[in-house]
Amino acid sequence: GVFSDNLEQTRLLTTHLIKLGHRNIVFVHGEYSDVTNLRVEGFKRALKENGIEFKESMLEESKYLDKESVRNVTSNILHRLNVPTAIMFPDDISAIQGLGAIREAGLSCPRDISITGFDGVQLSQTVSPHLTTIKQDSETIGKILAQKLIMGMKDKKTAPELIEVRASLIVGESTGE
């Protein structure tokens, strides 16, 4: 497998929000999978490391890359009695949809609510405000995976291995104090 360190990168992204003063954070995650489980664990670790008690209300499930699902989830979050100061989305496309729902609710990002994405797709840096996100190196992941698949077809005895490709935090304009 070729992957980004989803646990560590989500921990880093959550810690970024906490350093800005956010304590009431909701993590919108995609459907349960190994990647989702690692990201949820990274979120919980960052909270624990910073003395913030985890509550189940801090997690909301959506679907990866599903516009309608993320808009509904975001709308529900914004109608809570205790609206969070930050929402973390499972991917950049979802964050952009969430941004639309935030604007429709008459709120401003990041003045009223900070948001983050995940993936670092080019679109995340063309919207306003530019997203704070984790940039995965999808091109390198794809190249390594293709090379490993070709090697595996040539040499049936190739042992399975896990390869981590570094990701990085992009601090955009969508997060503030």
Contacts in CASP RR format, 6 or more apart in sequence:
PFRMAT RR
TARGET T0000
AUTHOR 0000-0000-0000
METHOD contacts of the structure
MODEL  1
GVFSDNLEQTRLLTTHLIKLGHRNIVFVHGEYSDVTNLRVEGFKRALKEN
GIEFKESMLEESKYLDKESVRNVTSNILHRLNVPTAIMFPDDISAIQGLG
AIREAGLSCPRDISITGFDGVQLSQTVSPHLTTIKQDSETIGKILAQKLI
MGMKDKKTAPELIEVRASLIVGESTGE
1 145 0 8 1.000
1 148 0 8 1.000
1 160 0 8 1.000
1 161 0 8 1.000
1 162 0 8 1.000
1 163 0 8 1.000
2 141 0 8 1.000
2 142 0 8 1.000
2 144 0 8 1.000
2 145 0 8 1.000
2 148 0 8 1.000
2 162 0 8 1.000
2 163 0 8 1.000
2 165 0 8 1.000
3 35 0 8 1.000
3 141 0 8 1.000
3 162 0 8 1.000
3 163 0 8 1.000
3 164 0 8 1.000
3 165 0 8 1.000
4 134 0 8 1.000
4 136 0 8 1.000
4 137 0 8 1.000
4 141 0 8 1.000
4 164 0 8 1.000
4 165 0 8 1.000
4 166 0 8 1.000
4 167 0 8 1.000
5 164 0 8 1.000
5 166 0 8 1.000
5 167 0 8 1.000
6 35 0 8 1.000
6 38 0 8 1.000
6 39 0 8 1.000
6 42 0 8 1.000
7 38 0 8 1.000
7 39 0 8 1.000
7 41 0 8 1.000
7 42 0 8 1.000
7 45 0 8 1.000
8 42 0 8 1.000
9 118 0 8 1.000
9 134 0 8 1.000
9 167 0 8 1.000
9 169 0 8 1.000
10 27 0 8 1.000
10 38 0 8 1.000
10 39 0 8 1.000
10 40 0 8 1.000
10 41 0 8 1.000
10 42 0 8 1.000
10 43 0 8 1.000
10 46 0 8 1.000
10 88 0 8 1.000
10 118 0 8 1.000
10 134 0 8 1.000
11 42 0 8 1.000
11 43 0 8 1.000
11 45 0 8 1.000
11 46 0 8 1.000
11 49 0 8 1.000
12 46 0 8 1.000
12 134 0 8 1.000
12 169 0 8 1.000
13 88 0 8 1.000
13 116 0 8 1.000
13 117 0 8 1.000
13 118 0 8 1.000
13 132 0 8 1.000
13 133 0 8 1.000
13 134 0 8 1.000
13 169 0 8 1.000
14 25 0 8 1.000
14 27 0 8 1.000
14 42 0 8 1.000
14 43 0 8 1.000
14 46 0 8 1.000
14 47 0 8 1.000
14 88 0 8 1.000
15 46 0 8 1.000
15 49 0 8 1.000
15 50 0 8 1.000
16 116 0 8 1.000
16 132 0 8 1.000
16 169 0 8 1.000
16 171 0 8 1.000
16 175 0 8 1.000
17 25 0 8 1.000
17 86 0 8 1.000
17 88 0 8 1.000
17 114 0 8 1.000
17 116 0 8 1.000
17 175 0 8 1.000
18 25 0 8 1.000
18 46 0 8 1.000
18 47 0 8 1.000
18 50 0 8 1.000
18 52 0 8 1.000
20 86 0 8 1.000
20 114 0 8 1.000
20 175 0 8 1.000
20 176 0 8 1.000
20 177 0 8 1.000
21 85 0 8 1.000
21 177 0 8 1.000
22 84 0 8 1.000
22 85 0 8 1.000
22 86 0 8 1.000
22 114 0 8 1.000
23 52 0 8 1.000
23 85 0 8 1.000
24 82 0 8 1.000
24 83 0 8 1.000
24 84 0 8 1.000
24 85 0 8 1.000
24 86 0 8 1.000
25 47 0 8 1.000
25 58 0 8 1.000
25 84 0 8 1.000
25 85 0 8 1.000
25 86 0 8 1.000
25 87 0 8 1.000
25 88 0 8 1.000
26 57 0 8 1.000
26 58 0 8 1.000
26 59 0 8 1.000
26 60 0 8 1.000
26 77 0 8 1.000
26 84 0 8 1.000
26 86 0 8 1.000
26 87 0 8 1.000
26 88 0 8 1.000
27 39 0 8 1.000
27 40 0 8 1.000
27 43 0 8 1.000
27 58 0 8 1.000
27 59 0 8 1.000
27 60 0 8 1.000
27 88 0 8 1.000
28 60 0 8 1.000
28 61 0 8 1.000
28 62 0 8 1.000
28 70 0 8 1.000
28 73 0 8 1.000
28 74 0 8 1.000
28 77 0 8 1.000
28 87 0 8 1.000
28 88 0 8 1.000
28 89 0 8 1.000
28 90 0 8 1.000
28 94 0 8 1.000
29 36 0 8 1.000
29 39 0 8 1.000
29 40 0 8 1.000
29 59 0 8 1.000
29 60 0 8 1.000
29 61 0 8 1.000
29 62 0 8 1.000
29 90 0 8 1.000
30 36 0 8 1.000
30 61 0 8 1.000
30 62 0 8 1.000
30 63 0 8 1.000
30 64 0 8 1.000
30 90 0 8 1.000
31 61 0 8 1.000
31 63 0 8 1.000
31 64 0 8 1.000
32 61 0 8 1.000
36 90 0 8 1.000
39 90 0 8 1.000
39 118 0 8 1.000
40 59 0 8 1.000
43 58 0 8 1.000
43 59 0 8 1.000
43 88 0 8 1.000
44 54 0 8 1.000
47 53 0 8 1.000
47 54 0 8 1.000
47 58 0 8 1.000
48 54 0 8 1.000
57 80 0 8 1.000
60 73 0 8 1.000
60 76 0 8 1.000
60 77 0 8 1.000
61 73 0 8 1.000
62 69 0 8 1.000
62 70 0 8 1.000
62 73 0 8 1.000
62 89 0 8 1.000
62 90 0 8 1.000
62 94 0 8 1.000
63 69 0 8 1.000
63 70 0 8 1.000
64 90 0 8 1.000
64 91 0 8 1.000
64 94 0 8 1.000
65 91 0 8 1.000
65 93 0 8 1.000
65 94 0 8 1.000
66 94 0 8 1.000
67 93 0 8 1.000
67 97 0 8 1.000
70 89 0 8 1.000
70 94 0 8 1.000
70 97 0 8 1.000
70 98 0 8 1.000
70 101 0 8 1.000
71 97 0 8 1.000
71 98 0 8 1.000
71 100 0 8 1.000
71 101 0 8 1.000
74 87 0 8 1.000
74 97 0 8 1.000
74 98 0 8 1.000
74 101 0 8 1.000
74 102 0 8 1.000
75 101 0 8 1.000
75 104 0 8 1.000
75 105 0 8 1.000
77 83 0 8 1.000
77 84 0 8 1.000
77 87 0 8 1.000
78 101 0 8 1.000
78 102 0 8 1.000
78 105 0 8 1.000
78 107 0 8 1.000
78 113 0 8 1.000
83 113 0 8 1.000
84 113 0 8 1.000
85 113 0 8 1.000
85 114 0 8 1.000
86 113 0 8 1.000
86 114 0 8 1.000
86 115 0 8 1.000
86 116 0 8 1.000
86 175 0 8 1.000
87 98 0 8 1.000
87 113 0 8 1.000
87 114 0 8 1.000
87 115 0 8 1.000
87 116 0 8 1.000
88 115 0 8 1.000
88 116 0 8 1.000
88 117 0 8 1.000
88 118 0 8 1.000
89 95 0 8 1.000
89 98 0 8 1.000
89 115 0 8 1.000
89 116 0 8 1.000
89 117 0 8 1.000
89 118 0 8 1.000
90 117 0 8 1.000
90 118 0 8 1.000
91 117 0 8 1.000
91 118 0 8 1.000
91 119 0 8 1.000
92 117 0 8 1.000
92 118 0 8 1.000
92 119 0 8 1.000
92 120 0 8 1.000
92 121 0 8 1.000
92 123 0 8 1.000
92 124 0 8 1.000
92 131 0 8 1.000
92 133 0 8 1.000
93 119 0 8 1.000
93 121 0 8 1.000
93 123 0 8 1.000
94 117 0 8 1.000
95 115 0 8 1.000
95 116 0 8 1.000
95 117 0 8 1.000
95 118 0 8 1.000
95 124 0 8 1.000
95 131 0 8 1.000
95 133 0 8 1.000
95 174 0 8 1.000
96 123 0 8 1.000
96 124 0 8 1.000
96 127 0 8 1.000
96 131 0 8 1.000
98 115 0 8 1.000
99 109 0 8 1.000
99 115 0 8 1.000
99 127 0 8 1.000
99 174 0 8 1.000
102 108 0 8 1.000
102 109 0 8 1.000
102 112 0 8 1.000
102 113 0 8 1.000
102 115 0 8 1.000
103 109 0 8 1.000
107 113 0 8 1.000
109 115 0 8 1.000
109 129 0 8 1.000
109 174 0 8 1.000
110 129 0 8 1.000
110 173 0 8 1.000
110 174 0 8 1.000
110 175 0 8 1.000
110 176 0 8 1.000
114 132 0 8 1.000
114 174 0 8 1.000
114 175 0 8 1.000
114 176 0 8 1.000
115 131 0 8 1.000
115 132 0 8 1.000
115 174 0 8 1.000
115 175 0 8 1.000
116 131 0 8 1.000
116 132 0 8 1.000
116 133 0 8 1.000
116 174 0 8 1.000
116 175 0 8 1.000
117 124 0 8 1.000
117 131 0 8 1.000
117 132 0 8 1.000
117 133 0 8 1.000
117 134 0 8 1.000
118 133 0 8 1.000
118 134 0 8 1.000
118 136 0 8 1.000
119 133 0 8 1.000
119 134 0 8 1.000
119 135 0 8 1.000
119 136 0 8 1.000
119 138 0 8 1.000
120 131 0 8 1.000
120 133 0 8 1.000
120 134 0 8 1.000
120 135 0 8 1.000
120 136 0 8 1.000
120 170 0 8 1.000
124 130 0 8 1.000
124 131 0 8 1.000
124 133 0 8 1.000
124 170 0 8 1.000
125 131 0 8 1.000
125 170 0 8 1.000
125 172 0 8 1.000
128 173 0 8 1.000
129 172 0 8 1.000
129 173 0 8 1.000
129 174 0 8 1.000
130 172 0 8 1.000
130 173 0 8 1.000
130 174 0 8 1.000
131 170 0 8 1.000
131 172 0 8 1.000
131 174 0 8 1.000
132 169 0 8 1.000
132 170 0 8 1.000
132 171 0 8 1.000
132 172 0 8 1.000
132 173 0 8 1.000
132 174 0 8 1.000
132 175 0 8 1.000
133 169 0 8 1.000
133 170 0 8 1.000
133 172 0 8 1.000
134 167 0 8 1.000
134 168 0 8 1.000
134 169 0 8 1.000
134 170 0 8 1.000
135 167 0 8 1.000
135 168 0 8 1.000
135 169 0 8 1.000
135 170 0 8 1.000
136 165 0 8 1.000
136 167 0 8 1.000
137 165 0 8 1.000
137 166 0 8 1.000
137 167 0 8 1.000
140 165 0 8 1.000
141 165 0 8 1.000
144 163 0 8 1.000
144 165 0 8 1.000
148 158 0 8 1.000
148 161 0 8 1.000
148 163 0 8 1.000
151 158 0 8 1.000
152 158 0 8 1.000
END
